[in-house]
Amino acid sequence: MADYHEDVKRRLEDAGRTLMMLPMPKDGVPAG
């Protein structure tokens, strides 16, 4: 169960990094 939790946390961190790299419109909401 701990391994699953670590995997989910890693995926969330990767997704967060990807979102930070996306260009953001002026209102601050990512496209899509």
N, C-alpha and C positions, 0 to 999 in steps of 0.2 A: 504493500500500500504506500509505503514511503517513497519507493521508486516511482510510482505513478504520480505522486504529488510533485516530486522533483521534476518529472518530465513536463507536467502541466505548467509549472512555474517557469521552466525554461522556455516553453512555447509562448507564454504570455510575454516574457521579456523580449523574445525575438519579434513578436508582433508589435510590441511597443516601439522597438527600435525602427521597424519598418514604417510605422505611422509617423514617427518623428522625421523620417527622411522624405515623406511625401510633401509636395507643395501644398500649402494651406491657403485657401481663399481669405479674403479680408475679414469675413465674419467668424473665422476660426473653426469652421466645421469642415472636416475633410470631405472631398467629393466622393459620392457613393454611399 
